[in-house]
Amino acid sequence: MQSVYDFLLIIVSNAKLIIGKIIEIVEIVAIRSSQIKFIKQQRASYKLLMSDFKTKMDQIRFRLVLRPRPSWDSLQRSSDPLAG
């Protein structure tokens, strides 16, 4: 009878260790998933800020009548020497 009791005690103690490890793993996964959610939220807010910044810069550029520089191809002289 004592050996059965000892065997059950060993099984219960091992089960406690296994359950403890499982709980640790679940906590680690929960922390990582919350970190991933936080990173995704930060990226979303960064994209929103950058889109707001880009919109503001476009408005400023439009108000100041600043246009993008013309390409170098449009600045080349015409091959016709009599052209303007």
N, CA, C and O of each residue as an XYZ file, in Angstrom:
336
protein
N       0.826     -1.193      0.000
C       0.000      0.000      0.000
C       0.872      1.259      0.000
O       0.532      2.259     -0.634
N       1.978      1.201      0.704
C       2.871      2.356      0.773
C       3.459      2.679     -0.588
O       3.620      3.853     -0.922
N       3.782      1.674     -1.376
C       4.389      1.917     -2.681
C       3.397      2.578     -3.641
O       3.786      3.409     -4.461
N       2.106      2.207     -3.538
C       1.085      2.844     -4.373
C       0.933      4.302     -3.973
O       0.799      5.175     -4.831
N       0.953      4.564     -2.689
C       0.853      5.938     -2.186
C       2.048      6.769     -2.663
O       1.880      7.908     -3.101
N       3.253      6.198     -2.578
C       4.452      6.898     -3.045
C       4.387      7.160     -4.552
O       4.778      8.225     -5.029
N       3.887      6.172     -5.284
C       3.757      6.328     -6.739
C       2.783      7.459     -7.086
O       3.057      8.281     -7.959
N       1.647      7.485     -6.388
C       0.661      8.553     -6.627
C       1.222      9.914     -6.221
O       0.937     10.922     -6.868
N       2.008      9.945     -5.166
C       2.625     11.194     -4.719
C       3.611     11.713     -5.759
O       3.677     12.917     -6.010
N       4.368     10.816     -6.358
C       5.307     11.202     -7.414
C       4.558     11.727     -8.631
O       4.965     12.722     -9.230
N       3.462     11.060     -8.999
C       2.669     11.504    -10.153
C       2.080     12.888     -9.904
O       2.098     13.744    -10.788
N       1.555     13.103     -8.693
C       0.965     14.400     -8.362
C       2.031     15.495     -8.366
O       1.785     16.585     -8.883
N       3.198     15.229     -7.804
C       4.257     16.242     -7.776
C       4.746     16.552     -9.191
O       5.025     17.707     -9.512
N       4.851     15.521    -10.041
C       5.246     15.763    -11.433
C       4.168     16.543    -12.175
O       4.477     17.407    -12.995
N       2.908     16.240    -11.888
C       1.808     16.967    -12.525
C       1.850     18.440    -12.126
O       1.590     19.319    -12.948
N       2.181     18.706    -10.856
C       2.285     20.103    -10.402
C       3.404     20.825    -11.159
O       3.246     21.980    -11.553
N       4.527     20.143    -11.360
C       5.635     20.755    -12.101
C       5.240     21.018    -13.553
O       5.531     22.079    -14.104
N       4.576     20.042    -14.161
C       4.156     20.192    -15.561
C       3.145     21.329    -15.690
O       3.235     22.144    -16.609
N       2.191     21.383    -14.776
C       1.186     22.456    -14.826
C       1.853     23.810    -14.593
O       1.489     24.805    -15.218
N       2.832     23.839    -13.688
C       3.565     25.086    -13.459
C       4.286     25.555    -14.712
O       4.270     26.742    -15.039
N       4.918     24.622    -15.411
C       5.608     24.971    -16.671
C       4.616     25.443    -17.728
O       4.887     26.393    -18.462
N       3.469     24.779    -17.802
C       2.451     25.189    -18.773
C       1.969     26.602    -18.469
O       1.783     27.408    -19.382
N       1.769     26.901    -17.198
C       1.332     28.251    -16.809
C       2.403     29.271    -17.172
O       2.073     30.355    -17.653
N       3.675     28.955    -16.956
C       4.754     29.864    -17.342
C       4.738     30.129    -18.848
O       4.890     31.268    -19.289
N       4.553     29.072    -19.625
C       4.535     29.227    -21.083
C       3.354     30.084    -21.513
O       3.487     30.940    -22.388
N       2.203     29.853    -20.899
C       1.008     30.652    -21.244
C       1.237     32.115    -20.888
O       0.843     32.999    -21.649
N       1.858     32.385    -19.761
C       2.151     33.770    -19.378
C       3.119     34.419    -20.360
O       2.942     35.577    -20.740
N       4.135     33.678    -20.768
C       5.098     34.220    -21.735
C       4.408     34.533    -23.056
O       4.648     35.580    -23.657
N       3.542     33.613    -23.507
C       2.817     33.839    -24.762
C       1.903     35.058    -24.632
O       1.798     35.853    -25.566
N       1.246     35.210    -23.491
C       0.360     36.356    -23.275
C       1.152     37.661    -23.294
O       0.706     38.656    -23.866
N       2.331     37.651    -22.666
C       3.170     38.859    -22.658
C       3.633     39.187    -24.072
O       3.598     40.345    -24.489
N       4.067     38.170    -24.805
C       4.534     38.405    -26.176
C       3.405     38.922    -27.053
O       3.609     39.839    -27.849
N       2.203     38.340    -26.915
C       1.089     38.799    -27.745
C       0.711     40.222    -27.393
O       0.340     40.994    -28.277
N       0.797     40.597    -26.104
C       0.502     41.983    -25.738
C       1.582     42.919    -26.281
O       1.284     44.046    -26.677
N       2.839     42.455    -26.300
C       3.912     43.263    -26.878
C       3.694     43.440    -28.380
O       3.909     44.527    -28.917
N       3.269     42.380    -29.051
C       3.015     42.473    -30.491
C       1.860     43.430    -30.757
O       1.925     44.231    -31.690
N       0.806     43.358    -29.951
C      -0.318     44.286    -30.103
C       0.147     45.721    -29.902
O      -0.252     46.620    -30.641
N       1.005     45.933    -28.884
C       1.523     47.275    -28.620
C       2.332     47.788    -29.804
O       2.190     48.944    -30.203
N       3.183     46.930    -30.368
C       3.995     47.325    -31.522
C       3.100     47.665    -32.712
O       3.343     48.645    -33.416
N       2.070     46.857    -32.934
C       1.155     47.135    -34.041
C       0.423     48.458    -33.820
O       0.210     49.215    -34.767
N       0.040     48.739    -32.574
C      -0.616     50.011    -32.281
C       0.338     51.177    -32.516
O      -0.061     52.219    -33.037
N       1.601     50.996    -32.130
C       2.585     52.055    -32.349
C       2.796     52.302    -33.834
O       2.898     53.452    -34.262
N       2.864     51.232    -34.626
C       3.027     51.391    -36.067
C       1.827     52.102    -36.674
O       1.980     52.956    -37.547
N       0.621     51.743    -36.205
C      -0.585     52.376    -36.735
C      -0.600     53.861    -36.393
O      -0.948     54.688    -37.236
N      -0.225     54.202    -35.167
C      -0.215     55.619    -34.791
C       0.887     56.361    -35.548
O       0.712     57.523    -35.914
N       2.031     55.690    -35.787
C       3.107     56.307    -36.565
C       2.642     56.580    -37.986
O       2.899     57.652    -38.533
N       1.949     55.599    -38.592
C       1.445     55.802    -39.949
C       0.443     56.947    -39.988
O       0.439     57.746    -40.924
N      -0.403     57.024    -38.969
C      -1.379     58.108    -38.907
C      -0.682     59.454    -38.773
O      -1.053     60.420    -39.439
N       0.331     59.516    -37.906
C       1.077     60.765    -37.741
C       1.787     61.155    -39.029
O       1.794     62.325    -39.412
N       2.386     60.173    -39.697
C       3.094     60.475    -40.937
C       2.135     60.908    -42.036
O       2.462     61.791    -42.829
N       0.951     60.296    -42.094
C      -0.007     60.716    -43.110
C      -0.502     62.125    -42.805
O      -0.706     62.923    -43.719
N      -0.698     62.438    -41.509
C      -1.075     63.805    -41.136
C       0.033     64.786    -41.504
O      -0.235     65.865    -42.032
N       1.281     64.407    -41.224
C       2.411     65.261    -41.551
C       2.507     65.479    -43.060
O       2.740     66.599    -43.517
N       2.328     64.415    -43.826
C       2.389     64.521    -45.283
C       1.273     65.432    -45.791
O       1.492     66.247    -46.686
N       0.083     65.294    -45.223
C      -1.033     66.151    -45.616
C      -0.723     67.607    -45.301
O      -0.978     68.489    -46.121
N      -0.175     67.863    -44.118
C       0.174     69.242    -43.748
C       1.234     69.803    -44.693
O       1.140     70.951    -45.128
N       2.238     68.994    -45.007
C       3.281     69.470    -45.909
C       2.717     69.744    -47.301
O       3.115     70.708    -47.954
N       1.794     68.902    -47.754
C       1.160     69.149    -49.051
C       0.367     70.448    -49.029
O       0.374     71.201    -50.003
N      -0.317     70.712    -47.919
C      -1.073     71.964    -47.810
C      -0.138     73.168    -47.824
O      -0.406     74.163    -48.498
N       0.957     73.072    -47.080
C       1.925     74.176    -47.054
C       2.523     74.379    -48.444
O       2.645     75.511    -48.913
N       2.890     73.293    -49.091
C       3.472     73.384    -50.424
C       2.477     74.017    -51.401
O       2.860     74.822    -52.250
N       1.203     73.649    -51.275
C       0.190     74.213    -52.161
C       0.003     75.704    -51.886
O      -0.128     76.497    -52.818
N      -0.010     76.085    -50.607
C      -0.210     77.498    -50.254
C       0.966     78.352    -50.699
O       0.784     79.500    -51.104
N       2.155     77.806    -50.629
C       3.333     78.556    -51.037
C       3.605     78.432    -52.534
O       4.588     78.967    -53.045
N       2.746     77.742    -53.206
C       2.846     77.500    -54.636
C       4.200     76.853    -54.954
O       4.848     77.191    -55.944
N       4.594     75.952    -54.126
C       5.804     75.193    -54.397
C       5.400     73.936    -55.141
O       4.549     73.173    -54.684
N       5.977     73.746    -56.210
C       5.699     72.561    -57.007
C       6.943     71.693    -57.020
O       8.045     72.184    -56.775
N       6.781     70.426    -57.299
C       7.972     69.580    -57.399
C       8.877     70.053    -58.531
O       8.412     70.590    -59.537
N      10.140     69.848    -58.352
C      11.092     70.272    -59.392
C      10.814     69.540    -60.689
O      10.446     68.365    -60.677
N      10.986     70.216    -61.790
C      10.795     69.520    -63.062
C      11.932     68.527    -63.280
O      13.028     68.685    -62.743
N      11.655     67.530    -64.059
C      12.697     66.545    -64.323
C      13.765     67.168    -65.223
O      13.500     68.162    -65.900
N      14.947     66.601    -65.233
C      16.045     67.143    -66.031
C      15.737     67.069    -67.521
O      16.244     67.873    -68.303
N      14.910     66.111    -67.914
C      14.576     65.995    -69.335
C      13.829     67.233    -69.829
O      14.017     67.656    -70.970
N      12.991     67.812    -68.983
C      12.223     68.975    -69.429
C      13.081     70.242    -69.472
O      12.677     71.240    -70.069
N      14.254     70.211    -68.849
C      15.126     71.382    -68.830
C      16.119     71.379    -69.981
O      16.832     72.365    -70.168
N      16.188     70.327    -70.741
C      17.144     70.265    -71.843
C      16.712     71.221    -72.962
O      15.525     71.444    -73.200
N      17.710     71.765    -73.624
C      17.426     72.683    -74.720
C      16.936     71.935    -75.938
O      17.240     70.761    -76.152
N      16.188     72.639    -76.702
C      15.688     72.055    -77.923
C      16.847     71.895    -78.926
O      17.805     72.669    -78.917
N      16.736     70.895    -79.770
C      17.789     70.683    -80.761
C      17.672     71.710    -81.901
O      18.627     71.902    -82.654
N      16.532     72.358    -82.031
C      16.325     73.392    -83.059
C      16.897     74.717    -82.554
O      16.383     75.251    -81.571
N      17.935     75.269    -83.180
C      18.559     76.502    -82.685
C      17.644     77.716    -82.822
O      17.848     78.706    -82.120
N      16.646     77.674    -83.699
C      15.750     78.811    -83.870
C      14.578     78.799    -82.891
O      13.832     79.774    -82.799
N      14.420     77.701    -82.165
C      13.307     77.615    -81.215
C      13.635     78.472    -79.999
O      14.766     78.465    -79.513
N      12.643     79.208    -79.511
C      12.641     80.103    -78.406
C      13.751     80.064    -77.488
O      13.780     80.825    -76.521
